[in-house]
Amino acid sequence: MFSFQHIEYLNFLFLLLVPVSLLIYAFFWRRKIQTTLGNSLLIAQFIRSFSLPLFFIKPIIILIALALLIISAANPRKIIQAESKNTDIDLMFALDVSNSMLSADINPTRLSAAKELIKNLVNTLDVNRVGLIVFAEKALLQLPMTHDTKAAEMYINEVNTDAIPQQGTSIGDALTQCDKSLNLNEYKYKTVVLISDGEDHDNTAISMAKQLRENGVVVYCIGAGTS
């Protein structure tokens, strides 16, 4: 299967219809003139040096060359279907949605930048399933593990600080929710990416991180903000 990088260039092929039409018109006009003059033998004497095939071959070659040039400019490419990879990586995001994430020290806000980072990772990484947990004083499962990255992107776009009214930064509760949401009985690699800008307001974060590690879950923590 082929595709064109600049398919709009193919519209220039329609311009070649103008000289093609003129050639056809010239052919029939010549026949009409011969018929009007009448004596075909006399006409043949006058145009002995004229070759009808040569008259048409040269412009036809030029038109073909122009058509090939236009097609070349459109850059035809062969589409190679990439072999689908059935990876065994489950990726759970834990996103801080406390009010401090609305700080604009990262343009436009810490929360917006974090959401863009998550969407980029979802679209870039070769993972099996993705999920999303939001947290402030407590944690909430926003999106259970899913294969549908389009649905995941929609849920990520809808995340805001109103998701959890109670303020705080309970990283321990977020990791606990990650532990509950990941099916550890499945033979897949498990990864948690936690994004937050604040200090932990409970003392369970370290113990939960150790428990996740013991269960084979890799935990990455990303700090949001410049201060």
Stockholm file with secondary structure:
# STOCKHOLM 1.0

chainA/1-227         MFSFQHIEYLNFLFLLLVPVSLLIYAFFWRRKIQTTLGNSLLIAQFIRSFSLPLFFIKPIIILIALALLIISAANPRKIIQAESKNTDIDLMFALDVSNSMLSADINPTRLSAAKELIKNLVNTLDVNRVGLIVFAEKALLQLPMTHDTKAAEMYINEVNTDAIPQQGTSIGDALTQCDKSLNLNEYKYKTVVLISDGEDHDNTAISMAKQLRENGVVVYCIGAGTS
#=GR chainA/1-227 SS CEEETTGGGGGGGGGGHHHHHHHHHHHHHHHHHHHHHCCHHHHHHHTTTCCHHHHHHHHHHHHHHHHHHHHHHTCEEECCCCCCCCCCEEEEEEEECSGGGGCTTSSSCHHHHHHHHHHHHHHHSCCSEEEEEEESSSEEEEEEEESCHHHHHHHHHHCCGGGCCSCCCCHHHHHHHHHHHSCTTSSSEEEEEEEESSCCSSSCHHHHHHHHHHTTEEEEEEECSCC
#=GC SS_cons         CEEETTGGGGGGGGGGHHHHHHHHHHHHHHHHHHHHHCCHHHHHHHTTTCCHHHHHHHHHHHHHHHHHHHHHHTCEEECCCCCCCCCCEEEEEEEECSGGGGCTTSSSCHHHHHHHHHHHHHHHSCCSEEEEEEESSSEEEEEEEESCHHHHHHHHHHCCGGGCCSCCCCHHHHHHHHHHHSCTTSSSEEEEEEEESSCCSSSCHHHHHHHHHHTTEEEEEEECSCC
//
